[in-house]
């Protein structure tokens, strides 16, 4: 048996480094058997390369995680700001309504000598009673059992009057009744209904 020492070189993937190895060959008659042992230094380099790759991947993963955390934090902050703005707007809205209600100091005045035109109205499920005094430019409205006298404008087409809360209009043609919000700080909205004359006198 003869022992043959062969020193070889193997290329690493990418051609960035060379792997040194030692090949030992033994002859058994006409048979040659060889074993190759990689160089320890090359294996260490491979380990370092893998460690560097793992380290880079960990850094990239950490950056991505931080990016996602920032995105979530920004989304949460935006939602909180939106909710705070909505809450502030609702607070301002309620304050405006309360101020308008407090400013409505109208009361029911003594009944004048003029015979009124009485109307029974329905506005989106609410019952409203009206008493019209055209000669006195006055309308008495009763809502939820509370009556208040308002200064009214009478024309051939409609009767209109104002309160700190709403502007009301009653058609003299078909009895349609429209109530519009009269508060600048509150979004505009209209309520619609109809009125029927409940007395023999027409208007």
VMD Tcl script that draws the C-alpha trace (Angstrom):
set ca {
  {0.00 0.00 0.00}
  {1.28 3.42 -0.93}
  {0.09 6.68 0.60}
  {-0.10 9.67 -1.70}
  {-0.54 13.28 -0.41}
  {-2.36 15.59 -2.80}
  {-2.99 19.28 -2.07}
  {-5.98 20.73 -3.90}
  {-7.92 23.96 -4.18}
  {-11.73 24.25 -4.37}
  {-13.61 27.43 -5.33}
  {-16.23 28.81 -2.94}
  {-19.59 29.87 -4.31}
  {-19.39 33.31 -5.85}
  {-15.64 33.05 -6.33}
  {-15.00 35.29 -3.32}
  {-12.66 32.87 -1.52}
  {-10.72 29.69 -2.13}
  {-11.16 26.63 -0.02}
  {-7.85 24.93 0.76}
  {-8.03 21.19 1.35}
  {-5.71 18.21 1.77}
  {-6.42 15.00 -0.09}
  {-4.95 11.73 1.18}
  {-4.89 8.82 -1.22}
  {-4.02 5.20 -0.48}
  {-3.38 2.55 -3.06}
  {-4.53 -0.98 -2.61}
  {-3.11 -2.86 -5.50}
  {-4.76 -1.33 -8.52}
  {-7.31 0.57 -6.38}
  {-6.77 4.13 -5.20}
  {-8.88 5.51 -2.36}
  {-8.76 9.21 -1.53}
  {-10.20 11.32 1.32}
  {-10.26 15.10 1.31}
  {-10.02 17.13 4.48}
  {-11.00 20.79 4.21}
  {-8.69 23.34 5.65}
  {-9.82 24.56 9.11}
  {-9.06 28.17 8.24}
  {-11.42 28.03 5.29}
  {-14.19 26.58 7.45}
  {-13.68 29.36 9.96}
  {-14.03 31.91 7.18}
  {-17.25 30.25 6.09}
  {-18.53 30.48 9.64}
  {-17.60 34.15 9.79}
  {-19.37 34.80 6.49}
  {-22.51 33.09 7.77}
  {-22.36 35.01 11.04}
  {-22.04 38.26 9.13}
  {-25.03 37.32 6.95}
  {-27.08 36.45 10.06}
  {-26.09 39.73 11.69}
  {-27.14 41.71 8.60}
  {-30.47 39.88 8.46}
  {-31.07 40.61 12.15}
  {-30.37 44.31 11.59}
  {-32.76 44.37 8.61}
  {-35.45 42.59 10.63}
  {-35.01 45.04 13.52}
  {-35.31 48.00 11.17}
  {-38.48 46.56 9.66}
  {-39.93 45.94 13.12}
  {-39.14 49.52 14.14}
  {-40.72 50.81 10.93}
  {-43.90 48.86 11.62}
  {-43.96 50.11 15.22}
  {-43.62 53.71 14.01}
  {-46.40 53.17 11.47}
  {-48.70 51.76 14.15}
  {-47.86 54.62 16.52}
  {-48.56 57.19 13.79}
  {-51.88 55.54 12.95}
  {-52.89 55.46 16.62}
  {-51.90 59.13 17.03}
  {-53.93 60.11 13.95}
  {-56.97 58.21 15.24}
  {-56.63 59.83 18.66}
  {-56.39 63.27 17.05}
  {-59.49 62.59 14.94}
  {-61.44 61.41 17.97}
  {-60.30 64.44 19.99}
  {-61.35 66.79 17.18}
  {-64.75 65.10 16.92}
  {-65.23 65.32 20.69}
  {-64.27 69.01 20.66}
  {-66.67 69.70 17.79}
  {-69.50 67.92 19.60}
  {-68.75 69.88 22.78}
  {-68.86 73.15 20.82}
  {-72.10 72.04 19.14}
  {-73.79 71.26 22.44}
  {-72.55 74.53 23.92}
  {-74.02 76.46 20.98}
  {-77.38 74.70 21.35}
  {-77.42 75.35 25.11}
  {-76.55 79.03 24.53}
  {-79.37 79.35 21.97}
  {-81.84 77.69 24.33}
  {-80.81 80.04 27.14}
  {-81.20 83.01 24.81}
  {-84.77 82.02 23.97}
  {-86.56 84.08 26.61}
  {-89.87 84.29 24.76}
  {-93.05 83.64 26.75}
  {-96.70 83.44 25.84}
  {-98.17 86.92 25.80}
  {-101.73 87.75 26.79}
  {-104.27 86.76 24.17}
  {-105.18 89.72 21.97}
  {-108.72 90.61 20.96}
  {-108.14 89.24 17.46}
  {-109.66 85.85 16.70}
  {-106.76 83.53 15.85}
  {-106.39 80.95 13.13}
  {-105.59 77.69 14.89}
  {-103.56 74.93 13.24}
  {-102.56 71.44 14.30}
  {-99.20 70.41 12.84}
  {-97.04 67.31 12.65}
  {-93.29 67.73 12.14}
  {-91.37 64.47 11.88}
  {-93.43 62.83 14.62}
  {-93.73 65.91 16.85}
  {-97.07 67.62 17.48}
  {-97.05 71.42 17.20}
  {-100.00 73.75 17.74}
  {-100.04 77.21 16.15}
  {-102.23 80.24 16.74}
  {-101.89 82.97 14.10}
  {-102.69 86.61 14.84}
  {-102.13 88.33 11.51}
  {-103.25 91.80 12.60}
  {-100.76 91.67 15.45}
  {-97.95 90.08 13.41}
  {-97.80 87.32 15.96}
  {-97.77 83.55 16.13}
  {-98.09 81.49 19.28}
  {-96.45 78.09 19.01}
  {-96.97 75.27 21.47}
  {-94.45 72.44 21.56}
  {-94.40 69.78 24.28}
  {-97.01 71.75 26.21}
  {-94.93 74.95 26.28}
  {-96.37 77.99 24.47}
  {-94.33 80.96 23.29}
  {-95.31 84.08 21.35}
  {-93.17 85.05 18.34}
  {-93.09 88.06 16.08}
  {-94.22 86.82 12.67}
  {-94.15 88.10 9.12}
  {-97.32 87.48 7.10}
  {-97.24 87.47 3.31}
  {-99.65 86.18 0.72}
  {-97.60 82.99 0.38}
  {-96.33 82.20 3.86}
  {-95.99 83.04 7.52}
  {-92.45 83.12 8.89}
  {-90.94 83.64 12.33}
  {-87.62 83.27 14.10}
  {-86.28 81.98 17.40}
  {-82.69 81.67 18.60}
  {-82.92 77.98 17.71}
  {-84.84 77.78 14.44}
  {-86.44 79.65 11.58}
  {-90.00 78.50 10.86}
  {-92.07 78.88 7.71}
  {-95.72 77.98 7.18}
  {-97.07 77.90 3.64}
  {-100.44 79.59 3.19}
  {-100.91 77.67 -0.05}
  {-100.70 74.02 1.02}
  {-100.09 74.09 4.77}
  {-96.53 72.71 4.54}
  {-94.43 73.54 7.57}
  {-90.64 73.86 7.46}
  {-88.28 74.35 10.38}
  {-84.63 75.25 9.69}
  {-81.90 75.37 12.30}
  {-80.90 78.92 13.11}
  {-77.58 78.29 14.93}
  {-74.46 79.17 12.91}
  {-72.25 76.80 14.94}
  {-74.51 73.82 14.26}
  {-74.76 72.11 10.90}
  {-77.73 73.18 8.81}
  {-80.72 70.87 8.88}
  {-84.36 71.19 7.92}
  {-87.41 69.49 9.40}
  {-90.59 69.14 7.38}
  {-94.21 68.69 8.33}
  {-97.78 69.68 7.51}
  {-100.42 71.73 9.25}
  {-104.21 71.58 9.12}
  {-106.50 74.42 10.10}
  {-108.59 73.41 13.11}
  {-110.92 76.45 13.14}
  {-113.53 77.73 10.75}
  {-111.46 80.81 10.05}
  {-108.91 80.37 7.26}
  {-105.66 82.20 6.79}
}
mol new
graphics top color blue
foreach p $ca { graphics top sphere $p radius 0.5 }
foreach p [lrange $ca 0 end-1] q [lrange $ca 1 end] { graphics top cylinder $p $q radius 0.2 }
display resetview
